[in-house]
Amino acid sequence: MTSSSSASWGALLRGRNGLRSLALAGGVAVHAINMFIATTILPSVVRDIGGLPWYAWNTTLFVAASIMGSSCAPLGIRWHGLRRTFLLALLVFMGGTVVCGLAPSMPWLLCGRVGQGLGGGMLLSLSYATVPLVFDQTLWARAMALISGMWGVATLSGPAIGGLFAESGHWRWAFWAVLPVCVLLGALLVTQLGPTGRDRRGRLEAPLLRMGLLVASVLVVSAASLSASWTVQLAGVTGGLLLILWLARMDGRARQRFLPAGAWSLGHPLGRRYAMIGLLSIGVTTEVFVPYFLQVLHGQSPLHAGYLSALMSAGWSLGTLASSGRGSASVGRMLALGPILSAASLAGLYVFMPDPGSPAALLAALLLGVGIGVGLCWPHLLTGVFRAAPPDQQNIASAAITTLQLYAIALGAGLAGVVANAAGFTDPGGGQGARQAAWAVYGVFAFAPALAIRLGWRAGRDGA
């Protein structure tokens, strides 16, 4: 039996374990902080280099590339070992960051965001996958908690870094500021991680074709946002849906499944939980436009707008903490209450965000409410996935959660771009375009968590 001291925080954070913990936490941190930096500075970017029609693409391409990067990480470990794969991911991320910092126009910036997404997705996946390779089993839970906590650090530091540089008129330096952290992380990786994991024996299958269909569905939807024609926009959304149906059919016949059995059916408890994860995550993607709306419609500074937009993510964390300690008798209530709160908060933003006279405190409360609603459900959805998955497919079920969440964020950003541009975000643009886009985005996206309300009620009954 393992002593409590061997599984303590001190055992994780002392000596070489501490340096390894810092390296893995840093891998998640640079990915997460970069997301909040980019969201915060984007209004300043489009004012400087243009590209307003491509606004949502910054998030869409970054997250879509993250999906591909995360799916390639296991192959990298197998073929090149842990340290080399980590360093490759870091170099790709840094290369994308340099391109973003030098970008003379929006297409160049988007190329850089793809590089950041590929490298960041690999770093994200590698950080979690490395825990069982370098730590004793007694430290796994604390190591995972430490790594996951970096998202909270990013919520605080990302808007600060982006906001300060944007307010000073030097948004490019927000990207440059990440590079010294990457260099330090690289030094830790070289000295603390070995070639663990390299093993070319046997055959490792990765569902890259199905992952490609997943990313293609996002890109097809996003491409529709660039057209002013409602016919093209509808065709893009329909095309994305058809690609997902093709993926579902292919996955059902595959020897190595992408999602476990039952995941593609709303009639199955697992399918209902995955659907809720997707719908609630889509609702939160409206934060992509929050800094722009707050700056253009409400006169907020980049720093204040960045922190207000991060309230959705902060609320997500707060809701998770408040709900995670609830007993089994409360699970059904949390699964039903969370979507209601999130949908009601988005409906409130539909009313008050387009109005320049709305109090900032009210907008902050509504933004926080969207995230809290998701957080109330989150721990119970995750544990519900483990319980509902077939016993021999629980590893697939747990790994698919991150992929599904990233996909929902990418798809949500793409759909938000379609809705915003169709409502007048770029034409007429300016304050009038922002008001019309805010009205449309929050009015449409309030339906995402609203559709999850009945699913949550049924999921609660599944648990009972």
C-alpha positions in Angstrom: 0.0 0.0 0.0 1.4 3.4 -1.0 1.9 6.0 1.7 0.2 9.3 1.5 3.5 11.1 1.4 4.6 9.4 -1.8 1.4 10.7 -3.4 1.6 14.2 -2.0 1.9 17.5 -3.8 5.4 17.8 -2.4 6.4 14.5 -4.1 5.1 15.9 -7.4 6.7 19.3 -7.2 10.1 18.5 -5.7 13.3 17.6 -7.5 13.2 16.1 -11.0 9.4 15.5 -10.7 8.9 19.2 -10.2 10.9 20.0 -13.4 8.9 17.4 -15.3 5.7 18.8 -13.9 6.7 22.3 -15.0 7.5 21.0 -18.5 4.1 19.3 -19.0 2.1 22.1 -17.4 4.0 24.5 -19.7 2.9 22.5 -22.8 -0.7 23.1 -21.9 -0.1 26.7 -20.7 1.4 28.0 -24.0 -1.6 26.5 -25.9 -4.2 27.8 -23.6 -2.7 31.2 -23.0 -2.3 31.7 -26.7 -6.1 31.1 -27.3 -7.0 34.0 -24.9 -4.3 36.3 -26.3 -5.5 35.9 -29.8 -9.1 36.4 -28.9 -8.3 39.6 -26.9 -6.1 41.3 -29.6 -8.2 40.3 -32.6 -10.2 43.6 -32.8 -6.9 45.5 -32.9 -5.6 43.2 -35.5 -8.5 43.7 -37.9 -8.2 47.5 -37.4 -4.6 47.3 -38.4 -4.3 44.8 -41.2 -8.0 44.3 -42.2 -9.7 40.9 -42.7 -12.9 41.5 -40.8 -14.8 38.8 -42.9 -12.2 36.3 -41.7 -12.6 37.2 -38.0 -14.0 33.9 -36.8 -11.5 31.9 -39.0 -8.8 32.7 -36.4 -10.5 30.5 -33.9 -11.8 28.0 -36.4 -8.5 27.2 -38.1 -6.6 27.2 -34.8 -8.9 24.7 -33.2 -9.3 22.6 -36.3 -5.6 22.3 -36.6 -5.4 21.5 -32.9 -7.6 18.5 -33.6 -5.2 17.2 -36.3 -2.2 17.9 -34.1 -3.6 16.1 -31.1 -4.5 13.0 -33.2 -0.9 12.9 -34.6 0.8 13.0 -31.2 0.6 9.2 -30.4 2.1 8.4 -33.8 4.9 10.9 -33.1 5.7 9.2 -29.7 5.8 5.8 -31.3 8.1 6.8 -34.2 10.3 9.5 -32.7 10.1 9.1 -28.9 8.7 11.5 -26.3 11.3 14.2 -26.3 11.7 14.6 -30.1 8.0 14.7 -30.6 7.6 17.3 -27.9 10.3 19.4 -29.4 8.8 19.0 -32.9 5.4 20.2 -31.6 7.1 23.2 -29.9 9.0 24.2 -33.0 5.8 24.0 -35.1 4.0 26.2 -32.6 6.9 28.7 -32.5 7.0 28.8 -36.3 3.3 29.6 -36.4 3.8 32.3 -33.7 6.6 34.0 -35.7 4.3 34.1 -38.8 1.5 35.6 -36.7 3.9 38.3 -35.3 5.1 39.2 -38.8 1.8 38.9 -40.7 1.2 41.8 -43.1 -2.3 40.7 -43.9 -5.1 38.4 -42.6 -4.2 35.4 -44.9 -0.7 35.4 -43.5 -2.0 35.6 -39.9 -4.4 32.6 -40.6 -1.4 30.6 -41.9 0.4 31.3 -38.7 -2.7 30.3 -36.7 -2.7 26.9 -38.4 0.9 26.4 -37.4 0.1 27.4 -33.8 -2.9 25.0 -33.8 -1.0 22.1 -35.1 1.9 22.5 -32.6 -0.4 23.5 -29.8 -2.7 20.5 -30.3 0.3 18.2 -30.2 1.5 19.9 -27.0 -1.9 19.5 -25.4 -2.2 15.8 -26.2 1.4 15.1 -25.4 1.2 16.7 -22.0 -1.6 14.5 -20.9 -0.2 11.4 -22.6 3.2 11.8 -20.9 1.9 11.7 -17.3 1.8 7.8 -17.1 5.1 7.6 -18.8 7.2 9.7 -16.5 5.4 9.6 -13.1 4.6 6.9 -10.6 0.9 5.8 -10.6 0.4 7.4 -7.2 1.1 10.8 -8.7 -1.1 10.6 -11.8 -4.2 12.2 -10.3 -2.3 15.2 -8.9 -0.3 15.6 -12.1 -3.5 15.6 -14.2 -5.0 18.2 -11.8 -1.9 20.4 -12.1 -2.0 20.3 -15.9 -5.7 20.9 -16.1 -5.3 23.9 -13.8 -3.3 25.7 -16.5 -6.5 26.6 -18.2 -7.4 28.7 -15.1 -3.9 30.3 -15.3 -4.6 31.1 -19.0 -7.9 32.7 -18.1 -6.1 35.2 -15.9 -2.9 35.8 -17.9 -4.0 35.5 -21.5 -6.3 38.6 -21.5 -3.7 40.5 -19.5 -0.9 39.9 -22.0 -3.1 40.5 -25.1 -4.9 43.5 -23.6 -1.8 45.4 -22.4 -0.1 45.1 -25.8 -3.3 45.9 -27.7 -3.9 49.0 -25.6 -0.3 50.2 -26.3 -0.8 49.7 -30.0 1.7 46.9 -30.3 -0.5 43.8 -30.8 2.3 41.9 -32.5 4.3 41.9 -29.3 1.6 39.8 -27.7 2.8 37.0 -30.0 6.5 37.7 -29.5 6.0 37.6 -25.7 5.1 33.8 -25.9 8.4 32.9 -27.6 10.7 33.2 -24.5 8.4 31.0 -22.6 8.7 28.4 -25.5 12.5 28.6 -25.3 12.4 27.9 -21.6 10.0 25.1 -22.1 12.3 23.6 -24.8 15.2 23.6 -22.4 13.1 21.7 -19.8 12.0 19.2 -22.4 15.6 18.5 -23.5 16.9 18.1 -20.0 14.0 16.3 -18.3 12.4 14.1 -20.9 14.1 11.1 -22.5 13.1 9.2 -25.6 10.4 7.3 -23.7 7.7 5.7 -25.7 9.6 5.0 -29.0 8.5 1.6 -30.2 7.9 0.8 -33.8 6.9 -2.8 -33.2 3.5 -3.9 -34.3 0.9 -1.6 -36.0 -0.7 1.5 -34.6 -3.8 2.7 -36.4 -4.9 6.3 -36.3 -8.2 7.3 -37.7 -6.6 10.1 -39.8 -9.1 9.9 -42.6 -12.0 10.3 -40.2 -10.2 13.1 -38.4 -9.8 14.7 -41.8 -13.5 14.5 -42.5 -14.1 16.1 -39.1 -11.9 19.0 -40.0 -13.2 19.2 -43.5 -16.8 19.6 -42.2 -15.6 22.6 -40.2 -13.8 24.2 -43.1 -16.8 23.8 -45.4 -19.1 25.5 -42.9 -16.5 28.3 -42.4 -16.0 28.8 -46.1 -19.7 29.6 -46.4 -19.3 32.6 -44.2 -17.2 34.4 -46.9 -20.2 34.6 -49.3 -23.0 37.1 -49.1 -25.4 34.6 -50.7 -27.8 32.9 -48.4 -27.8 30.0 -50.9 -24.1 29.5 -50.5 -24.3 29.8 -46.8 -27.0 27.2 -46.5 -25.1 24.9 -48.9 -22.0 25.2 -46.7 -23.8 24.3 -43.5 -25.6 21.4 -45.3 -22.3 20.2 -46.8 -20.7 20.1 -43.3 -23.6 18.1 -42.0 -23.3 15.6 -44.8 -19.6 15.1 -44.1 -20.5 14.3 -40.4 -23.0 11.8 -41.6 -20.4 10.2 -43.8 -18.0 10.1 -40.8 -20.6 8.4 -38.6 -21.3 5.8 -41.3 -17.6 5.1 -41.8 -16.9 4.9 -38.0 -19.7 2.4 -37.5 -18.0 0.0 -39.9 -14.4 0.6 -38.8 -12.4 -2.0 -36.9 -10.9 0.7 -34.7 -13.7 3.1 -33.8 -13.3 6.8 -33.5 -16.2 7.0 -31.1 -17.5 4.1 -29.0 -20.6 2.1 -29.8 -23.8 4.1 -29.0 -22.1 7.5 -29.4 -23.8 8.4 -32.7 -27.3 7.7 -31.4 -29.5 10.0 -29.3 -31.4 6.9 -28.2 -28.3 5.7 -26.3 -27.2 7.2 -22.9 -23.7 7.7 -24.3 -25.0 9.5 -27.4 -27.1 11.9 -25.3 -24.0 12.8 -23.2 -21.8 13.4 -26.2 -24.6 15.5 -27.7 -24.8 17.6 -24.6 -21.0 18.1 -24.5 -21.2 19.3 -28.1 -24.2 21.6 -27.7 -22.9 23.3 -24.5 -19.5 23.8 -26.0 -21.0 25.4 -29.1 -22.9 27.9 -26.9 -19.6 29.0 -25.3 -17.9 29.7 -28.7 -19.9 33.0 -28.9 -17.0 34.4 -26.7 -15.0 34.7 -30.0 -16.9 37.9 -30.8 -17.2 39.2 -27.3 -14.1 41.5 -27.3 -15.2 43.0 -30.6 -18.7 43.7 -29.5 -17.5 45.1 -26.2 -15.0 47.5 -27.8 -17.2 48.6 -30.7 -20.6 48.8 -29.0 -19.7 49.5 -25.4 -16.4 51.4 -25.6 -14.5 49.0 -23.4 -10.7 49.0 -23.6 -8.9 45.9 -25.0 -7.8 44.9 -21.5 -11.3 45.2 -20.0 -12.9 43.5 -23.0 -10.4 40.7 -22.8 -11.2 40.0 -19.2 -14.9 40.2 -19.7 -14.8 37.8 -22.6 -12.8 35.4 -20.4 -15.7 35.3 -17.9 -17.4 32.5 -19.9 -14.3 30.3 -19.3 -14.0 31.4 -15.7 -17.7 30.6 -15.1 -17.1 27.2 -16.6 -14.4 26.5 -14.0 -16.5 27.9 -11.1 -19.6 25.8 -12.1 -17.4 22.7 -12.3 -16.0 23.3 -8.8 -19.5 24.0 -7.4 -21.0 20.9 -9.0 -18.2 18.3 -8.7 -18.9 17.7 -5.0 -22.6 17.1 -5.4 -24.0 13.6 -4.5 -25.7 11.3 -7.0 -29.1 12.6 -5.9 -28.2 16.0 -7.4 -26.8 14.8 -10.7 -30.2 15.0 -12.5 -30.8 18.5 -11.3 -27.4 19.7 -12.4 -27.8 18.2 -15.8 -31.1 19.9 -16.3 -30.3 23.2 -14.6 -27.0 23.8 -16.4 -28.4 24.0 -20.0 -31.3 26.2 -18.7 -28.9 28.7 -17.1 -26.6 28.8 -20.1 -29.5 29.2 -22.6 -31.1 31.9 -20.4 -27.8 33.8 -20.2 -27.3 33.7 -24.0 -30.9 35.0 -24.4 -30.0 37.8 -22.0 -27.0 38.7 -24.2 -29.3 38.7 -27.2 -31.3 41.5 -25.5 -28.5 43.5 -23.9 -25.3 43.1 -25.8 -26.5 45.0 -28.9 -27.6 47.9 -26.6 -24.7 50.3 -26.0 -26.4 51.5 -22.9 -26.4 48.2 -21.1 -24.4 48.2 -17.8 -21.1 46.4 -18.0 -22.0 44.6 -14.7 -25.1 43.1 -16.3 -23.1 41.9 -19.3 -20.5 40.4 -17.0 -23.1 38.5 -15.1 -24.6 37.1 -18.3 -21.2 36.1 -19.7 -20.4 34.4 -16.4 -23.8 32.6 -16.4 -23.2 31.0 -19.8 -20.0 29.4 -18.4 -21.5 28.4 -15.1 -24.3 26.6 -16.8 -21.8 24.5 -18.7 -19.7 23.9 -15.6 -22.7 22.6 -13.6 -23.1 19.8 -16.0 -19.5 19.1 -16.9 -18.2 16.7 -14.2 -21.4 14.7 -14.4 -21.3 14.5 -18.2 -17.7 13.2 -18.1 -18.3 10.6 -15.4 -21.5 9.7 -17.3 -19.5 9.0 -20.4 -17.3 6.5 -18.5 -20.4 4.7 -17.1 -22.4 4.6 -20.4 -19.5 3.4 -22.6 -19.1 -0.3 -23.2 -16.5 -1.7 -20.8 -14.1 -2.6 -23.5 -14.3 0.9 -25.1 -13.9 3.2 -22.1 -10.4 4.3 -23.3 -11.9 5.4 -26.6 -14.8 7.1 -24.9 -12.5 9.2 -22.6 -10.1 10.1 -25.4 -13.0 11.2 -27.6 -14.2 13.8 -25.1 -11.3 16.2 -25.9 -11.6 15.7 -29.6 -15.4 16.3 -29.5 -15.0 19.4 -27.4 -12.4 20.8 -29.8 -14.6 20.0 -32.7 -17.6 21.7 -31.2 -15.6 24.8 -30.5 -14.2 24.9 -34.1 -17.7 24.2 -35.6 -19.3 26.8 -33.3 -16.8 29.4 -34.4 -17.4 28.6 -38.0 -21.2 28.8 -37.6 -20.9 32.0 -35.6 -18.9 33.5 -38.5 -21.7 32.4 -40.9 -24.4 34.0 -38.7 -22.5 37.2 -38.0 -21.5 37.9 -41.6 -25.0 37.1 -42.8 -26.4 39.6 -40.3 -24.2 42.4 -41.5 -21.0 42.1 -39.5 -18.9 43.1 -42.5 -21.6 44.9 -44.5 -22.6 47.5 -43.4 -19.9 46.8 -40.7 -19.0 49.3 -38.0 -21.3 49.9 -35.1 -24.5 49.0 -37.0 -22.9 45.8 -38.3 -21.8 44.9 -34.8 -25.3 45.4 -33.4 -26.9 43.3 -36.1 -24.3 40.6 -35.6 -24.7 40.5 -31.8 -28.4 40.3 -32.1 -28.1 37.4 -34.6 -25.3 35.4 -33.0 -26.8 35.3 -29.5 -30.3 34.8 -30.8 -29.3 31.8 -32.8 -26.7 30.3 -30.4 -29.1 30.4 -27.4 -30.8 27.4 -29.1 -27.7 25.2 -28.7 -27.9 24.9 -24.9 -31.7 25.0 -25.1 -31.6 21.9 -27.2 -29.6 20.3 -24.5 -32.2 20.8 -21.8 -34.3 17.8 -22.7 -31.2 15.7 -23.2 -30.0 16.7 -19.7 -33.3 15.7 -18.2 -33.1 12.3 -19.9 -29.5 11.9 -18.9 -30.5 12.5 -15.3 -33.1 9.8 -15.6 -30.4 7.5 -17.1 -28.3 8.0 -14.0 -31.3 7.3 -11.7 
